Amino acid sequence: MPIVLRVLSRINCRIKFAAWRQPRAILWATAGVVTLGFLIALEIAARRYTGEPGPITDQAREVIFAPKPGPLYGGMALMMVVLTWRQRFIALGAAIGIDIVFVLVRWAIGATPPADHFFGNGALWVMLGVGVIAVTRRTGRERALLLKGVGLGLLLVAGRKTGDTWLLITAKTRPNVLDEYVATADHALGNPSWLAGRMLRATEPIGTHLLDWVYGELAVAAIVVALYQLRNVAVERRFPRHHLVRTFLVIGLVGPAFYMIFPVVGPIFTFGPGTSGTGGLQWAVANLWPNTLPPIKPPHPVPYDGITPRNCMPSLHTAWAVAIFIHSRKGPRLLRFAGAFWLVATLGATLGFGYHYGVDLIAGVVFTLTIEAALRSLDRGWDRSGIQLVAYGTTVFAALLVSYRYLPMEMATHPWVSGPLLILALASVIYVYVRTTRRWEPKAAPAPQPESQPELV
């Protein structure tokens, strides 16, 4: 018997090792290591360049200290897609109960949290608790499914904190901004931010309140679409191969790298009065937005404050809204309508509030389609059509950034040539993406035809 047990133990170890050698297991392990390394590097960079704690420290603090509730409860909602309905009610009740205890303890000791940080610890504790249960009380596919759910929820929260840290780093490490280059290139499109700004002011206060709400609640729209896509996970006990959360996280991970390469703060900051909490007009080139178009003159880098994030090029709000639009196309009619509304309203808000230039939006759309194509190609296996689509999107995106930086005067002085070329470049990426991805869709099997039966004569 001992010999048999040893043989069975060795076979079991070999099976587990062989499972880890599977491509998807290797991919998950690699992604986990890369993500952890990135977060550690960002933590070090935040402390070095800003003197502030990074995303890991901020996340750890929220186990005890009052957090902002929205991201944590949104992450818990995504985590709960792997649970049964009974388990979901238990998890939600536990989160609310824990938050009540924390609120009472803070009230008893006289601790006063920030205005928008009343509760949220309970959601984090529940996610961590589900992770502990998965490791200690579950095995096999059930453990993997629970850990994926917990990882999904925590990644959503970490993505928010990572983005905040990135923005702070851009403000501290990029003292000069390239807004004059982008504003000059934007003449090719007729300076749409200036036009949208005047139109939005004409709709005050209804239009401004509506678009401000849409702009600020982009993550809520993403969670709604993601929950629809992941609605069957608890029943099927597996995640779909591709969903919105993956695209959202990759956009947030890759996008800020271009903020470092192409630092831009936006027209309301460089050509307008700025907003509360920023340097305002004292750092602006001139107070022109949105009533007076900027003059066409050779651009140069402009120094700006160390507070305002350099978060314009490309427009990640546009990128995320495009991702929501794409992933809502296969939903019911109401979800498709909501996805289209959120895209149009987000584009109007980014321009109308003076946060972005028109050329930022074009770059953001191309950026999203390229990332979406890469993720879908990764899932289905890289083939010629996928490689061509990603290569084409990457080439167009790089060409856009290069033209904004080195050809802005030529674009501004020849708008009837450069403007249509920009629109044509955008349209070509959209066309190639739609044409290629339609080929990837599974073909519906033809309905079986009844066999003809011989008739009696």
N, C-alpha and C positions, 0 to 999 in steps of 0.2 A: 504493500500500500504506500509506504513512503516514496518508493521509486515512482509509482504512478502519479502521486501528488506532485513530485518534482517535475516530472515530464509535463503534466498539465499546466503547472505554473510557468514553465519555460514557453510553452505554446501560447499561453495567455499574454505573456510579455511580448512575444514576437508579434502577436496580432495587434496589440496596442501600438507597438513601434511602427508596424506597417500602416496602421491608420494615420499615425502622425506624418507618414511620408506621403500621404495623399496630397494632391495639389491644393485643394481648398483648405486643408488643415495647415499646410505650409503658408498659404496666403494669409490666413487669419493670424497665425503666429507672427509673421513678418509685419503685418499691419499693426499688431499690438506693440511690438518692439519699437517700430518707427514712431508711433504715436507717443509712447512713453518718452522716447528720446527727444522728440520735438518739444514736449511739455517741459522737460527738464531744462533744455536749452533756452526755452522762452523764459522760464523762471530765472535762470542766471542772467539773461540779457536784461530783463526788467529790473532786477536789483542793481545791475551795473550801470545802466544808462538812465534810469528814472529814480532809483532809490526807493521804489515801491515794490511790494510783494507781487509775485507773478500768479498765474492761474492755479497752480497746485496749492499754494498757501491760502489763497482766497477760498478755494473749494474746501480745504481742511477746516478753515475758520467757521464755515457755515454749519458744521456739525454742532456747534455750541452757540455761536453768535447769530444775531438776527439777520437773515438773508433777504434778498428780494424774492417774493414768493412765485412770481410768474414762471421764470425758467425752471425752477425745481418742480413745481406741479405739472408743468408741461412735459418735463422729462419723465416724471412718474407716470403720466398718462401714456406715453409711448412704451414705457416698461411694462405696463399692465396689458399690452396686447398679447403677451405670452401666458396670461393667467386666465383661469375660468371666471365666469361671472361671480360665483361665490367668493373666489379668492380676491377678485377686484373689490368687492364691497368690504371685505375684511381689511384689505390694504388701505383703501380710502379711509375707513373708520379709524384704523390705527394711526394714519398720518394726521388726521384732524385731532385725535385724542392727544397725540404727542405735542402738537402745536399748542393746544389749550394748556397743557402742563407748562410748556416753556413760557407762554404769555403770562400765566399766573406767577411763575417764579420771578420773571423780570419785574412784574408789578410789585411783588412782595419785597424785593431787594431795592426797588427804586431805579432800576436800569431803564434808560430812555433810548430806544433804538431810533434810527432815522425814520423820517415820515413814511416812506414807502417800504419799510423793512419790518413789518409787524410779525409775519409768520413765514413758514416755509421749511423749518428744520424737520418737521414730521415727514415731508416727502423724501428728503435726503435719507433720513433714518430708515424709512421703509425700503428704499432702493438698496441701501447697504444690507439691510436685513434679508431681503430676498437673495442677494448675492451670497450671504453666509449660508442660508438654507440650501442654495444650489450646490455649494461646495461640500457641505457636511451631510446633507440628507438626500441628495439625488445623485444618480449615476447616468452614464451613457448619454443618449440623445436628449433626455429630459434635462440633465444638468447643462448640456451645451445650449439648449434653447433658453433656459432661464438666464444663463450668463450673457447670452446675446441680448436679451431684453434689458437686463441691467446695464450692460455696456452701452446700448442705444440711448437709454435715458441719461446716463452720466455723460456721454459724449455730447449730447445736446447742451447740457449745462456747461461743460468744459469748453464747448465751442464758443458760447457767449462770452465766457471769461477770457478765452484766448483772444477773441476779437478785440475786447477792451484793452488788453495788454498790448496787442499789436498797435492799436491806434495811439496809445500813449508813447510807445517807442518811436513811432514815425514823427510825432511832434517834437520829441527830444533830440532825435538824431538827424533830422532833415531841416536845418534852419532856413534854407532857401526853397521857394516853391516855384513851379513852372506854369503858373496860371496865365501869364501873359502869352505864352506859346499856345495854350489850349484856347484861350479867348480869341486869339488871332485866327487860328485854324477854324474856329466856330463860325467865322464870317462866311465860310463856304456853305453853311446850312442856314444862313440868315439869322444867326444868334437867337435860337429858339428859346433860350432861358429868359432873355429880356422880354420877348413876346408873351411867354407863358406867365411871367411874373406880373405883367400889367393885366392880363386876363384874369388871373387869380385874385388880384386886388379888387377887380370890378365885381367879383362874386362874394365879397366879404359881407357878413361873417360866416354864412352857411358853407360856401365852398372851401374856405380855409380850414374850418373845423372838421369837415368831412375828410379832406385830403390829409390833414394832420393826423387824424385817427387811423386812416388807412396806412400811412407811412410808418406810424409807430407800432402798429399791430401786425406787421408782416409775419412775425413768428407764429402768431395765432392762426393765420391762414395756412401756413405751412403745416402746422400740427393737425389741422382739420383734414387736409388732403392726405397727409401721412397716415392718420388713423383710418381713413377710408381704404387706403391701399393695404394696410396691415390688419384689416378687420377679421380675416380668416386664419390668422396665425394660431390662435388658441385651439381652433378645430383641427387644422391640418398639421399642427405641431412642427411647422417649418416656416421660415421667412421667404417671401418672394425673392427672386434672384436680383431684382432691381427695384428700388423705391426712392421716394423723394428725399428721405433723410440722408441717404448716401450723397446725393448730388449737393444738398445744402451744406453738408459738412466739408466736402472737398472744395466747394466755392469759398467757404470761409477760411479754409486752410491755405489755399494757394493764392487767393486774391490779394491779401495784404502784402505779399512779396512785391507786387507791382506798385504798391503805394511807396515802397522804399525806392524803387527804380524811377518812378515818375510821380514825385510828390506834388499834389495839387490840393488846394483847400476849398475851391468853389467860388462862383461869382459873387455871392452875397458877402463873402469875407474879403475878397481881393478888390472888388469893384463896388462894394456897398457898405452898409453900416455894421455888418456882422450881426451876431446874436448875443444874448446874455451869456456871460461866462467866458467870453473870448476877448481878444485884444480890441476888436471893433475897428472903428474908423481910423484910429491912429496907425494901424498897420496896413490899411488899404492903399492901393495905388491912387484911387480917386473914388468919389461917391457918385457912381454912375448907374448902378443897377437899381431898378429895371427901366428907368426913364430915358437914359441916354446911352446909345451904343458906344462901346469902347473904340478909340481911334485905331486905324490900321497903321502900325509903325513897327519897326524891328523889335521883337520881344527880347527880354533878358530875364534871368532869374531874379526873384524878388525875395528879400528877407521877410520872415513872418515870425509870430510869437511861438513860444514853446508849449502852448496849451492846445491850440486847435489841431485836430487830427488831419493828416494829409491823406484823405480817404476818398478821392474823387475818381482816379483813373485806374481801372475801369469802375463804372458805377456798380457796386455789388448789390445795392437795393434793386437796381434793374435786373441784375443777373438772377437774384433770388426770385423776383417776380416772374421772370421768364420761366424759371424752373417750375414754379407753382402752376403756371399756365400749361406747360407741357404735360405735367403729371396729372392734371385735372381733366385732360381730354378724354380719358377712358371712363370717367365717372358718369353719374346720372346728370340729367340736364341742369339741375340746380347747381351742382358742383362745377360743371363746365362754365356756366354763367358767372359764378363767383370767381373762378380763376381768370376769366377774361376781364371782369370788372377790376380785380385787384391789379392786374397788369396795367390796364389803362390808367387807373387812378394813381398807381405808383409812378408811372412815367410823368403824369401831370404834376405830382407832388415834387419829384426830384427837380424838375425844371421850374415849376411855379414858385417854390420856396427859395430858389437860388442856390440849391445845394450842388447842382451839377450843370455842366455844359451839354450841348447836344451831342458832341463827339464822344463824350463819356458814355452816353447811352448806347451808341453804336458799338463801341468797344465792349460794353457789358453784355450785349446780346450775343455777339460773336464768341465771347469768352464762355458763356454758359453753354451754347450749342456744342462747342468743342469739348468741354468737360463731359457733357451728357453723352456725346458720341463715344468718348474714351471709356466711360464706365460701362456703357452698353456693349462695346466691343470686348471689354475685359470679361464680361459675363458670358457672352456667346462664343468667345474664342476669336482671336484676331485673325481676320482674313483680309483679302485685298481691298474690299470695299470699306471696311472699318479703318484700315490704315490710311487709305486715301482721304477719307472724310476728316479724320483727326489731323492729318498733315495739312490739308487745305485750310481748315479752320485755324490752325496754329500759324500758318503762313499769312493769312489775312489779318489776324490779330497783331502779329509782329509788324506787318506793313503799316497798319493803322498807327501804332505807337511811334514808329520811326517817322512817318509823315507828319504827325502832330509835333514832333520834337524838332525835326530838321527842315520841314517844308511849310511852315505855317504862313509865311509871307506869300509864297506862290499860291497856296490855297486861298488866302484872303483876296488877293488881287485878281484871281481867275475863278470866281465862285460858280460861274455857269459851266465850268469844266469840272472843278474839284468836287462841287456839291453832288452832281449826278454820279460821279465816280464813287463817292462814299456810299450813297444809297445803293448803287449797283453792287458794290462789294458786300454790303449787308444782305441784299436780296439774294445774291449768289450763294452765300453760306446757308441761308434759310432754305433755298431751293435744293441744294445738294443734301442737306440734312434730311429734309422731308422725303426726298426721292429715295435716299439710301435706307432710311429707317423703315419705310413702307415695305421695302423688299425683305427686311428682317422679320416682319410680322408673320406669325404662323398662318398658313393658308387653311381656310376652312374646308373640311372634307366635304365632297359633293354628297348630296342626299342620295341614298340607295334607291335605284329604280326597281319597281316590282317586275319580276320576270313574267314574260308573256306565257299564258297558259293556253294549251290547245282547247278549242271549243268543240263541243259535241255537235254533230250534224244530224 
